[in-house]
């Protein structure tokens, strides 16, 4: 298993971590209060391709008696939420609660399409000094997508 992890603390005292595991991008953040001993519940942003499966553990699966909710309706009593063959209707906010109802984790599940190679069109009004390029993505991936463009002569 190969995973990449990048963490940083923003100027708003928000800790952000980016992790790429098994083709799923997971963004976690915690907002720290002015009192460094108090931390609000973790919010996890999960980005998944439509049609794929996703497993979301509730705090690493340490909790045995937990339940997952979607739009306040109980989905399953399990330390891991497993959704097969995801569709856009699965997109939304999921929460994991202890047996006593206390919130452990909030997950924002974002669904979209794997980005296709962009359709790139370039032209040079003042060759070789300047080139102008534009591109389109079909279909729109919906998910955050980043490309790095390079140019060489």
Secondary structure, DSSP 8 states (H G I E B T S, - for coil): --EEEEEEE-TTSEEEEEEEETTEEEEEEEEB-SSTT-B--EEEEEEEETT--EEEESGGGT-SSEEEEETTEEEE-SSEEEE-S--GGG-EEEEEEETTS-EEEEEEEEEE------EEEEEEEETTTEEEEEEE-SS---S----------
